Structure formats: C-alpha cells, structure tokens
Amino acid sequence: MPGLIHAIGVTPWSPDSWRTRPADQQPDWPDQARLDRALKTLAGLPPLVFAGEARYLTDALAEAAAGRAFLLQAGDCAESFAEYSADSIRDKLKVILQMAVVLTYGSGVPVVKLGRIAGQFAKPRSAPTEWVGDVELPSFRGHMVNDDAPIASARVPDPERLIAAYHQSASTLNLLRAFTKGGFADLSQVHAWNQEFVASSGEGRRYEAVASEIDRALRFMRACGIDLDATANLHQVDFWTSHEALILGYEEALTRQDSLTGDWYDCSAHLLWIGERTRRLDGAHVEFLRGVGNPVAVKLGPTTTADEALGLCEALNPNRVPGRLTLVSRMGAGRVEELLPPLLRAVTGAGHPVLWVCDPMHGNTFSSADGHKTRRFGDVMAEIKGFFEAHAAEGTWPGGVHIELTGDDVTECLGGAEEVLEDHLALRYTTTCDPRLNARQSLDLAYQLAELLRA
C-alpha cells in the first residue's frame, strides 16, 4: 500500500494533528508534566507490531470483504492488570482457536483470527462519575488510566499506567506469537478440544454432526496421503491484535514512520477501531486514524445515519482500498433488520469495499435485578441472525463477528447451552467493565454461527 496515506484527506496529516480537533473520552490527567514524561518514554520504546504485519492483515481483511474469508474478532471487554497470567492468555486463545476451526468448516472459507488483546486497556464511559454502593466516584476508565478499586484515590488518572499497559501488551504479544507458531494451535489438538466440548455439553448432540464431519474430513485428508504432521499450515496460525484507539496520546506515542513506504503506522496493534461514542466526523479519533496505514474499524450504533456512514467511509478510506475499513454494526437484537439495510445500501451503492461485521454484544446490555450488567445469550444470537438476514436481503456478505469473551468459567451473561441464570451472576462475575461470554457460551455461539454460515 505504498503512498496510500499521503493521499488520504484534503488537509495535511501528522501524528499530532488530532490535537486540533475535539477529543472525546480523554482522561482529565492531573499533572501535565508527568503525562508528557510518560508519552516521551513511550515514544522511545520499540514498536509492538510492524508495518508489514499490518499490511498482511489488510490483505486478509480484503479477502473477507470480498466474501472469500470470515473475520472472528474476540477477546476481553477490558484487559486487566490484576488478572494477568500466561494461563489466562492461553485459555482465551484456546477458545478463539476452537471457534475458528468450527467457523472455518461452517463457512468453507478461511477465518481471520483477530484478538481484542495486547492493548485493550481503556474503556469509554457514558458519564464522568459512577455510583459504587452509595458512594459517587470518578468513573473507572480501564487500567491504562486508573484503577477499579472503589476509593477516590484509585480513580485518579495516572500516566505511569500508560507505560505499564505497553509492557503488558509486549509480554502478551510475545506469548501469543509463541503459542500460535509453536504447536499450541495444531489443528488436530484444537479439534480434540472441540470433541471434548461436544461430549460434555448439555446440547452436545446438536453439535455432534458438525464435529463428526470435521473428524471425517481430517481422516479423508490422511487417507489421501496428506501428511498432517508435516503440513505447517495445520500446526500454526496467523493471529492479529486489535483494540479501541481511545487514549490518543498513547496511540500517537506509538506511531512510527515505515522505512519502506514512508507511511505512518500505529504500532500499538495491527488493527485499531473507533467506538460508537467517538466516531464524530470532525473529532480527534477520526482525524488520527485517517492518517495511519493500519486497517481500521468503526462501530456503528442504532443512531447512525446513511450520511454518517458514507462520511466515515470517505474520511477513513477515500481511495477505496479493500481491507482498509471495517464497519461494525451494534444495533440491538430487535432493531438490526430495520436499521442495518439502509446503511448497507448506501455504502455498497457508493462503491466502498468495506468489511461488514456484527457486534452482537453492546446493543444488548442491561442490568439485572441485583444490579449486575449482563447480556442474554439468546439476544446475542438473535442479533447475529438479524445481521445475516439483513445481508441476505441486500445481497451482501456478512463478513464477521466481534465478540467479548473470556476463557474463564465466569457467570456474566445469561443463557447458553449450560444455562446461566440470573441468580448465578454473582457467583463468578469478575469483569472490570462489561459482561463476557464464558468458554462454553463462546463455543455454543460458534456452532450456532456455523449453522448460519452453512445455510
């Protein structure tokens, strides 16, 4: 993609040009000098990812936009400094790999595996303060910014946390690369994990047919003389990272100019996205991401108009480069079939080669009777089905899903094959922000989604 970025936009761009625009959801840092020192330190540290990797991901997403691949983007709502270990990273990756095998078989196309990991430490909030019991405190904005402890001193934004987020991201990326290239992602092993899930699932018989078909396909390959043990593609996978580009000072500090193309890349992750609360066309987040060479995404909620969607396409991908821009709809289960088709028609009609992805989580969040934020598994699946119906009606490709999940046995979302009830929520509710699907619910989703893809 040489020279792409120099052609984007009609006004000059630089890594700090976002500072001339209104910047929503930025922390109120109490000490500018400490912030400046932290950002200077970050600017001198090595990149977390490389420009060439981001270009490879753009190519993979272009295949998904054209209907020749499917995107699985999944991971934590917000990564935690406190709950960080090799085991938690491994278990999260394991679930994503298991889902990807099922979806690959169901769709018949490659699955692009993109984690919400190694950088997802900041969260937008609907209000500057929140109530914890009967105490009003500054809102928790993710461990990159402040702490979730229910005391006022913990909620003060601390710039040193930006550096801590970088180092945890670097360690996480190192482990992910080792796992995905060192044998952990072996297809036979992942298939065996899925067979264990089917055998122990309360609804295992529903998924047994798909699992058996995958098993037969592997046996057929062996019978044809294909040495599965010697085929590299069956033992390692490409795994990419992403997070919401929310804290713009952090993103700017990790932006580097590529020596091969002269273009700028945000080297904090392979893909960055703009959230529903920060997608204003004249805002700092759109201004920043319009100038980096990474593939980028934007969340589109139920208030999004066709004109806004087209404006975002023109701002972020005026040259219509396939794979550059992903649009992630998060409309809610009851409204997706009404609200998504006008956007599909407008964007497709204007010739923008975007990848359409469904986020079925954020439009279906509510509070339980005891105050826990939660989601119903049935609503999550209903939005995915509505997303598929909308694309079928418009003749477009439903190119992926964006899921919040964990490999831990949490009780944060209701329903699923091993049904989580409302009075179970308090048993293992550990998220620092929004509720996540647990491992069994995530695999339940993958098998049901595979059925949709096959249909």
TILODO-939716 format. One record per atom (N, C-alpha, C): y, x, z; residue in one letter. Coordinates in steps of 0.02 Angstrom, whole numbers, plus 50000, padded with zeros to 5 digits. Each point is the difference from the previous one (the first is absolute). Example, Ala and Ser with C-alpha at 12.3 -4.5 7.8 and 13.67 -1.06 7.14 Angstrom:
<atoms>
497165066050390A/500594995550000A/500605004550000A/500534998249964S/500595004250003S/500554996150037S/
</atoms>
This chain:
<atoms>
499405004150000M/500604995950000M/500635004350000M/500005005649964P/500585004450001P/500634996549979P/500545001450036G/500654997349982G/500114992850017G/499514996650028L/500074992850014L/500594998650045L/500035003750056I/500484998150051I/500715001049977I/500125004949957H/500695001149978H/500264994249958H/499534995949975A/500214994449959A/500074993550039A/499795000150064I/500014993950039I/500704998650026I/500234993849991G/500634998050029G/500595002249957G/500564996750010V/500605001549961V/500495004250040V/499865001050065T/500435004250041T/499615006050023T/500355005550013P/499645006150022P/499604998750064P/499425003450004W/499584999350059W/499895006850030W/499965000250066S/499815006050037S/499624997650061S/499625004450034P/499614997750058P/500424996850054P/500655001450002D/500424997050052D/500474994649975D/499934997949936S/500464994949974S/499904993250033S/499424999050033W/499904993850037W/500514999050055W/500305005550024R/500474999650056R/500654996449982R/500114998849935T/500594996349978T/499874992549998T/499394997850016R/499814993049996R/499844997250069R/500054993450009P/499814997050064P/499255001150014P/499865002850059A/499315001850018A/499774995550057A/499564995349985D/499734995450050D/499445003350039D/499894997550061Q/499425001850041Q/499985007450020Q/500585003350003Q/500025006950023Q/500125000350075Q/499675004650035P/500105000550073P/500725001950018P/500204998050058D/500655001950027D/499905006550040D/499975005649964W/499875006450034W/500575001750047W/499865001550063P/500555001050049P/500345006849995P/499675004949969D/500275006849999D/499965002749929D/500554999949963Q/500005002049930Q/499815007449992Q/500215004250046A/499855007149995A/499245001250005A/499664996650046R/499285000650006R/499654997449938R/500254994649972L/499714997349938L/500075005149943L/500595002949994D/500125004949946D/499535005950007D/499895002450061R/499555005750011R/499284998249980R/499794993950018A/499324997849984A/499914999549924A/500494997249965L/499954999349928L/500025006849965L/500395004750027K/500025006849972K/499325003450008K/499684998950058T/499335002750010T/499514997249950T/500024993449990L/499554996849952L/500115002649930L/500635001149982A/500155002349932A/499725006949987A/499875003850053G/499725006749991G/499255000450004G/499664994450014L/499284999950006L/499664998949931L/499385002049993P/499654999149935P/499934992649983P/499954998449936P/499884993049980P/499324997750023P/499944993550015L/499364997250020L/499564998549939L/500314998049946V/499634998849937V/500395003549944V/499705000249941F/500305003849945F/500154995549941F/500495002249960A/500234996049943A/499434998449952A/499575004949988G/499444998849954G/499534994650024G/499894999750066E/499584994750028E/500324993249989E/500664999550010A/500354993649989A/499954997849927A/500025004849954R/499934998349929R/499304997549985R/499495003050030Y/499314997649990Y/499934992850026Y/500324998550057L/499974993250026L/500354995249953L/500575002049972T/500354995749952T/499544998249942T/499625004949975D/499534998749945D/499464995050022D/499755000950061A/499484995450025A/500274992950007A/500624999450024L/500304993450008L/500174996849933L/500135004249950A/500114997349932A/499374996749974A/499425003050016E/499374996949981E/499914993250034E/500204999650064A/499954993750036A/500484994849971A/500605002149983A/500494995449971A/499754997249934A/499605003949963A/499744997949935A/499354996050006A/499764998950062G/499394996150009G/499375004149996G/500075006750001R/499415004449994R/499825003250066R/500324998050055A/499845002450067A/500274994950050A/499845001050064F/500204995550053F/500235004250059F/500554998050032L/500285003850056L/499784997050067L/499735004350043L/499884998250069L/500465004350043L/500524996850027Q/500475003550045Q/499884997250070Q/499835004450047A/499794997550065A/500125005250054A/500104997550062G/500085004450057G/500384996550055G/500235004050047D/500334997350060D/500664996649985D/500164995050041C/500664997149999C/500515005550016C/499905003550055A/500425005750019A/499565005150035A/500005006149975E/499615005250032E/500295001650068E/499565002550044S/500195001150069S/499955007450018S/500475002550040F/499935006750028F/499465000050054F/499934994550036A/499554999850058A/499274999349979A/499874996049948E/499314998849978E/499865003949936E/499995006650008Y/499925004549943Y/499425004650014Y/499494999749957S/499425004350008S/499635000549934S/499575005149995A/499595000749940A/499554994049991A/499754997350055D/499554994149996D/500364994049971D/500624998850021S/500364994149975S/500165000749926S/500175006049978I/500145001249929I/499364999149960I/499455002850025R/499354999449966R/499794992749994R/500064996150054D/499774993149999D/500424995749953D/500655001349998K/500444996349954K/499815001649927K/499915006549986L/499815002049932L/499324997049982L/499544999950047K/499334997349987K/500044992849976K/500414995950034V/500064993049981V/500304999449929V/500505004049986I/500324999649934I/499515002149945I/499605005250013L/499505002149951L/499474994649990L/499784996850055Q/499524994649994Q/500284994349958Q/500614998050013M/500314994749962M/500055001949926M/500185006249987A/500115002249931A/499354999749960A/499435001850029V/499364999649964V/499854992849981V/500104995450047V/499874992949986V/500474997449945V/500635001950004L/500494997649950L/499895003249932L/499775006249999T/499855003249936T/499444996249964T/499494998350038Y/499444996349969Y/500224993049980Y/500404996850042G/500214993149985G/500474999649940G/500445005049993S/500504999749946S/499755003249936S/499545004850006G/499775003649941G/500495005249975G/500515001550040V/500505005149982V/500095004750060V/500295005949988P/500125004650056P/500484996950051P/499915001850063V/500444997850054V/500425006050023V/500654999249996V/500475005250024V/500064999150076V/499865005350037K/499984999650073K/500645003150029K/500424995750029L/500665002050024L/500074998050073L/500085004850044G/500044998550072G/500714998850024G/500074995350047R/500614999550040R/499895004950058R/500105006449987I/499795005050049I/500385006549986I/500025004350052A/500345006549995A/500744999249986A/500324995450035G/500724999049992G/500254993150018G/499554995250014Q/500214993150014Q/500174999450075Q/500555003150019F/500195000350071F/500624995950017F/500324996949951A/500614996250014A/499934992949976A/500304995350036K/499944992949984K/500694996750001K/500154995849949P/500614995950003P/499904994650052P/500554997850029R/499964994750051R/500494994549983R/499844993950021S/500424994349984S/500614999550045S/499995003550057A/500574999850047A/500065006750034A/500615001950021P/500095006550033P/499695000350069P/499874994350031T/499694999950067T/499404995350000T/499575000950050E/499424995750008E/499884998950074E/499644994650016W/499854998450070W/499305002550017W/499955003750053V/499355002150027V/499954996850069V/499614994750005G/500014995950061G/500684996850006G/500335001150055D/500674997250010D/500545005349994D/499845005749967V/500485005549992V/500165000749926V/500655000349984E/500225001149932E/500115007549989E/499665002749948L/500035007149986L/500185001249926L/500275005949984P/500075001849929P/499314999649967P/499994997749938S/499364999049965S/499645006649989S/499344999750004F/499585005749982F/500005000549924F/500175005949973R/500075000949928R/499485004849971R/499465001150037G/499485004649977G/500085006750034G/499455003650007H/500005006250038H/500405005549968H/500194999349938M/500455004849969M/500704999650031M/500164994350029V/500684998750025V/500024999850076V/499594995850031N/500024999250073N/499294998350025N/499944998550064D/499354998750029D/499934992650017D/499374997650001D/499904992950013D/499944998550075D/500065004950043A/499984998750072A/500554995050019A/499864995350045P/500474994650015P/500555002050050P/500335005649987I/500565002150041I/500575002249954I/500614999250024A/500585001249957A/500045007249976A/499835004850043S/500055007149980S/499535001749942S/499424996649997A/499525001549947A/500234997349932A/500464995350001R/500224996849938R/500605003549968R/500235005550030V/500565003849971V/499745004149941V/500294999349940P/499775003949943P/500055007650013P/499475003649984D/499955007250014D/499855003749935D/500465004149974P/499905003549937P/499405004750000P/499805002550058E/499425004550002E/499364996449977E/500014993450004R/499424996249977R/499915000549924R/500535001349963L/499945001049929L/499575006149985L/500105005350038I/499615006149991I/499284998850022I/499904996550055A/499324998450022A/499634995949948A/500354995349968A/499694995949947A/499785004449941A/500425004949982Y/499815004649946Y/499365003750018Y/499965002850060H/499425004150018H/499364995750005H/500064993950026Q/499414995750002Q/499784998149929Q/500494998849957S/499844998449930S/499645005949966S/500245006050013A/499685005949970A/499285000750024A/499884999150065S/499325000550027S/499564994549971S/500274993949994T/499624994449972T/499805001449928T/500495002449960L/499855001549930L/499475005549994L/500045004950042N/499505005449998N/499304997250012N/499934995550049L/499354997150015L/499774995449944L/500464996049972L/499824995549945L/499745004049940L/500335005449984R/499775004149943R/499325002950013R/499875002150063A/499355002750016A/499454994649995A/500154994150025F/499514994649998F/499854997849928F/500524999149960T/499914997149933T/499715005049950T/500065006450014K/499745005149954K/499405003850029K/499824998650062G/499495003950033G/499344996550012G/499894994249967G/499354996750006G/500014993550039G/500524998850040F/500024993850040F/500034993949955F/500305000649941A/500104994349955A/499414999149952A/499445003350011D/499424999549957D/499804992849989D/499904998049937L/499874993049983L/499384997450035L/499475003950001S/499384997650031S/500104998650075S/500405004350032Q/500134999050071Q/500424993850012Q/500534999149959V/500424994150007V/499594993649988V/499565000249950H/499584994249986H/499544998550059H/499745005250032A/499574998950059A/500394996850056A/500635002050009W/500424996750051W/500084992649984W/500104998449937N/500084992949981N/499364996150011N/499445003149987Q/499364996650013Q/499924998450074Q/500215004750043E/499984998850072E/500444994050019E/500604999749969F/500454994450014F/499684993449980F/499714999749940V/499694993849976V/499424998050046V/499605004950020A/499424998550042A/500204997350069A/500585002250025S/500214998050067S/500534994550001S/500204997749940S/500534995049996S/499734993050009S/500384995950035G/499814993050009G/499964996349934G/500385002349950E/499984996949934E/499695004849949E/499555004450024G/499725005149957G/499674997449938G/499674994250005R/499664997349941R/500484998649943R/500624998350018R/500494998549947R/500145006349959R/499995005850032Y/500195006249967Y/499395004149977Y/499404997750019E/499405003949986E/499895000949925E/500194994949960A/499905000549928A/500405005749970A/500645000650020V/500425005349973V/499735006850022V/499845000650065A/499735006450025A/499365001949964A/499574995149986S/499375001449966S/500125002249928S/500504996949968E/500165001949931E/500265007249996E/500415002050049I/500245006950001I/499405004750010I/499544998150044D/499415004150012D/499595000749936D/499914994549963R/499625000349938R/500355004449948R/500674999749999A/500375004249953A/499905007450014A/499995001850064L/499885007050018L/499295002249981L/499524995550012R/499315001649982R/499935000749924R/500354995749963F/499985000349927F/500285006749975F/500555002350030M/500295006449980M/499515005750012M/499664999850057R/499505005250014R/499424999749949R/499794993949984A/499444999149953A/500185002549930A/500654999849984C/500225002449934C/500095007649999C/499845003250055G/500045007350002G/500665002750023G/500454995750024I/500645002350025I/499895002950070I/500185006350009D/499925003350064D/500604998250045D/499904995050042L/500554997750042L/500245005450048L/499545004450020D/500195005350047D/500445005349968D/499965000649934A/500375005349965A/500634997449966A/500134993550004T/500594997049967T/500595000050048T/500505004249987A/500555001050047A/500374993550014A/500094995849949N/500384993950009N/499684995150050N/499365000950014L/499664995750047L/500025002850071L/500295005950009H/500015003250066H/500715000850027H/500504999449958Q/500695000750022Q/500444995149963Q/500574998450031V/500454995049972V/500725002550005V/500424997249958D/500725001050007D/500274994850049D/500385002350048F/500284995550051F/500745001850007F/500424994949994W/500735001149999W/500314997150063W/500605002150016T/500354997650060T/500644996449981T/500204995450044S/500614996149989S/500294997850067S/500644998650000H/500324996850057H/500664996949977H/500274995750043E/500654997149986E/500545005350009E/500405001049949A/500555005050003A/500584996950038A/499924999450065L/500494996350041L/500545004550028L/499815005550033I/500495004450032I/500235005149948I/500574998649970L/500205003649940L/500175007350013L/500245001750059G/500135007050015G/499375004249997G/499454997350025Y/499355003449998Y/499785000949927Y/500064994649960E/499785000449930E/500435005149961E/500644999950012E/500445004849965E/499805007250018E/499865001350064A/499855006750022A/499355002749969A/499554995549980L/499375002149971L/499994999349923L/500594999249971T/500054999549927T/500115006949970T/499615001649950R/500015006749969R/500064999349924R/500295005249969Q/500065000049928Q/499405003649970Q/499664996749953D/499405002649969D/500185005849954D/499665005650008S/500155005949960S/499794999249926S/499534995549987L/499764999149931L/500454995449959L/500234994650030T/500384995049962T/500744999750018T/500195002850058G/500694999450022G/500154993450034G/499504995550003D/500104993550032D/499905000650075D/500274995150036W/499954999950073W/499424995550021W/499645002250051Y/499444996250028Y/500064999650076Y/499874994150027D/499964999250072D/499305002450021D/499985005850030C/499355003250015C/499734998150069C/500224994250026S/499724997550063S/499374995849987S/499904997649939A/499414995949982A/499964999549925A/499424997949976H/499924999249927H/500384994049974H/499974994450036L/500374993949981L/500424997750058L/500614997949986L/500454997150050L/500164992949981L/500104995750050W/500204993249983W/500614997850039W/500334995049971I/500594996750031I/499774993350027I/500184998550061G/499784993950032G/500434993949982G/499764994250020E/500354993749987E/500705000050030E/500095003450057R/500654999850034R/500505005149972R/499775004549957T/500455005449977T/500045000549924T/499834994649965R/499965000449927R/500644997949964R/500564999650037R/500624997949967R/500195004949945R/500214997449943L/500125004149941L/500565005150010L/500504998350041D/500555004650011D/499895004350062D/499394999950027G/499875003350063G/499765007249993G/499975003450056A/499845007150002A/499275001349981A/499554995550017H/499295001249986H/499854999949926H/500284995249964V/499924999849927V/500335006149969V/500585001850025E/500355005849973E/499595006450009E/499695000850059F/499615006150011F/499385000249955F/499624994649999L/499365000249963L/500094999749925L/500584997949975R/500095000049928R/500005007149972R/500125004950042G/500095006749975G/499415004750012G/499494997850035V/499435004550011V/499454998649949V/499615005149985G/499504999349947G/499354996950022G/499914998850065N/499394996750024N/499924993049971N/499394997549996P/499924992849991P/500294996450061P/500324994349988V/500324996350054V/499794992749998V/500094996550056A/499834992950004A/500544996350037A/500024993449990V/500474995750035V/499644993850023V/500114998050063K/499734993850026K/500464994249979K/499704994649975L/500374994049979L/499774994150041L/500454997450042G/499854994350043G/500184993449967G/499934994550037P/500084993349970P/500714998449977P/500505003850022T/500694998649977T/500175003749936T/499555004149974T/500155004049941T/500104995749938T/500555001049965T/500124996449938T/499785004249940T/499934996749944A/499815003649939A/500535005249982A/500644998350009D/500535004849985D/499975006150045D/499844998950064E/499935005750046E/499425004549979E/499434996949983A/499435004049978A/500165004149938A/500354996949952L/500195003749940L/500505005550016L/500464998750046G/500485005150020G/499665006050031G/499504998750041L/499625005650031L/499625003949947L/499724996649952C/499655003549946C/500475004549961C/500594997549984E/500495003949962E/500255005950041E/500104999050065A/500265005450042A/499495005550011A/499374997950011L/499495004950020L/499585002649943L/499994996549944N/499605002349943N/500324997849934N/500615002249987P/500354997749939P/499665002349936P/499635005650003N/499675002649941N/499314996949989N/499824995350045R/499364996349993R/499405004849995R/499965004650047V/499455004850003V/499414996650034V/499434999349967P/499424996850033P/499785003950062P/499864996450053G/499785003150062G/500565002050047G/500615000049976R/500565002050042R/500154994750053R/499964993549983L/500234994850046L/499444995050014L/499904998750065T/499544994950024T/500414994650036T/499874993749985L/500324994450034L/499474996650044L/500154999550064V/499534997550050V/500244993350026V/499654994749982S/500214993350021S/499734998550070S/500424996950041R/499794998050068R/500324993250014R/499714994849969M/500324993449998M/499764995350055M/499415001150027G/499704995250046G/499474995949964G/499474998250036A/499434996749968A/500194993449967A/500464996450030G/500164993449974G/500504999949944G/500305005849982R/500545000049951R/499905004749941R/499495004150003V/499935005149948V/499914997049930V/499634994649993E/499894997149934E/500624996649973E/500474998350044E/500634997049979E/500525005449983E/500045005250041L/500565004849996L/499865006049956L/499365002049992L/499865006049962L/500054999049924L/499774994549970P/500014999549927P/500695001149968P/500564997350027P/500645001549968P/500165007449997P/499805003850051L/500125007250000L/499555003449948L/499374997849995L/499555002949950L/500284998949930L/500234993949987R/500264998449933R/500615004149984R/500465000650048A/500635003649987A/499875007449987A/499615003150043V/499895007249995V/499585001749938V/499484996149988T/499595001149941T/500394998849936T/500404994650000G/500404998449941G/500515005349983G/500245003750051A/500495005349988A/499675006649982A/499335000149998G/499655006049977G/499925005550051G/500044998350064H/499925005150052H/499265000850017H/499735006149994P/499285001150010P/499835001150074P/500154995150043V/499905001050071V/499284998650020V/499815002850056L/499364998450032L/500134994750052L/499654994349995W/500094994550047W/499465000550055W/500234999950062V/499555000850058V/500154994450050V/499494997850035C/500074994750051C/499975002950070C/500524998850039D/499995001350072D/499894993350035D/499394998550021P/499854993450029P/500094999850076P/500295005350027M/500055000650073M/500684997450026M/500545002649971H/500664999150032H/500284993049994H/499774996249950G/500244993149994G/499614995050042G/499525002550039N/499554995550037N/499955001850073N/500545002650028T/500015002150070T/500304994550043T/499714998850059F/500274995250047F/499825002250071F/500284996750049S/499865001750070S/499514995050029S/499505002650035S/499514995750033S/500314996850062S/499624995550031A/500264996550059A/500185004850056A/499645005750005D/500155004750054D/500485005549978D/500314999349940G/500525004549979G/499795005949957G/499365000649982H/499775005449957H/500164998449927H/500325004849964K/500074999349928K/499315000549969K/499844995349955T/499345000249970T/500024997249930T/499435000349966R/499914997249933R/499304997049996R/499934994749960R/499344997049990R/499685003249937R/499385002150008F/499645002849943F/499994995049942F/499924993650015G/499994995049947G/500654999749962G/500575001050034D/500655000149965D/500065006249956D/499765005650024V/500025006249961V/499614999049934V/499404997350006M/499604998949939M/500314994649956M/500314995050030A/500324994749961A/500575002749958A/500395004750028E/500545002949960E/499735004349943E/499465003750014I/499705004049946I/499754995449944I/499674994550018K/499754995349949K/500584996949962K/500554998250034G/500584997449966G/500325005149953G/500005006250021F/500255005549958F/499595000549936F/499344999650006F/499565000249941F/500124993949956F/500084994150030E/500114993949960E/500665000649962E/500525002650031A/500645000649967A/499945004749939A/499655005550008H/499925004749944H/499564996949945H/499494996350019A/499584996849950A/500414995149958A/500454996350034A/500414995149964A/500495003449952A/500235006050017E/500505003549958E/499695005049953E/499345001050006G/499685004949956G/500155007250016G/500145001450064T/500165006850022T/499455002550047T/500005006550013W/499475003250038W/500195000650074W/499604997150045P/500115000850072P/499765006950021P/500475004850003G/499815007049999G/499825003350065G/500064996550057G/499815003350062G/500174996050061G/499825002750058V/500154997050065V/500285005350047V/500414997750047H/500335004450049H/499844997150069H/499575003650038I/499694997250060I/500175004350061I/500154996750056E/500075003550064E/499334999550037E/499705005850014L/499345000150031L/499925006150045L/499475000050038T/499815005750041T/499245000550001T/499765006050013G/499285000950007G/499754998350069G/500464998450045D/499824998450070D/499784992850006D/499614998650053D/499754993250012D/500514996150040D/500574998649968V/500544996450034V/499924992449992V/500374996450041T/500024992649994T/500734998049992T/500265000749939E/500714998849988E/500114994449949E/499534999149953C/500044994649951C/499444995050013C/500134993749991L/499524994750014L/499524999049941L/499384998150016G/499524998149948G/499595005949975G/499744999349940G/499555004949971G/499284998250013G/499545003949970A/499294998550006A/499775000050073A/500235005050038E/499875000150072E/500634997250034E/500034993550005E/500634996550012E/500355002250064E/500635002149991V/500445001550057V/500394993650016V/499934997650062L/500344993950021L/500655001750037L/500414994950010E/500665001350031E/499935002850070E/499494998050037D/499935002650068D/499685007050001D/499845002749940H/499755006949995H/500575005049990H/500594997649981L/500535004649978L/500165005350052L/500044998050062A/500205004750052A/499475005350016A/499384999149975L/499465004650019L/500125007149974L/500165000649936R/500105006649970R/500594999549951R/500584998850026Y/500614999349960Y/500405006450011Y/499965004849953T/500285006650012T/500555002049951T/500164995849951T/500515001949951T/500685001050033T/500385004849973T/500685001150026T/500504995349967T/499784996349949C/500474995549966C/499644993749976C/499774999949937D/499704994049971D/499245000150006D/499684994149999P/499274999650007P/499645002449937P/499435003450011R/499615003049946R/499314996949997R/499704999949941L/499304998349993L/499585005550031L/499464998250034N/499545005150024N/499515001949944N/499545004650014A/499565002649947A/499574994449969A/499724995750041R/499574994649974R/500414995049959R/500594998250024Q/500424995449962Q/500205003249933Q/500145006550000S/500205003449939S/499444999949948S/499395001350022L/499434999849953L/499854992949978L/500094995250045D/499934993049982D/500494998449943D/500625002350007L/500504998949948L/499795003349934L/499735006150004A/499815003649939A/499464996349962A/499504997450035Y/499464996449965Y/500264993549970Y/500434996550036Q/500274993849971Q/500475001549941Q/500375005450005L/500435002049945L/499585002149939L/499445003350013A/499565001949945A/499754993849963A/499864994750037E/499804993849968E/500544997249955E/500635000550023L/500564997749958L/500075004349937L/499935006650009L/500075004549942L/499454998749949L/499404998750023R/499454998749953R/500104993449963R/500334995350033A/500114993549968A/500555000449948A/
</atoms>
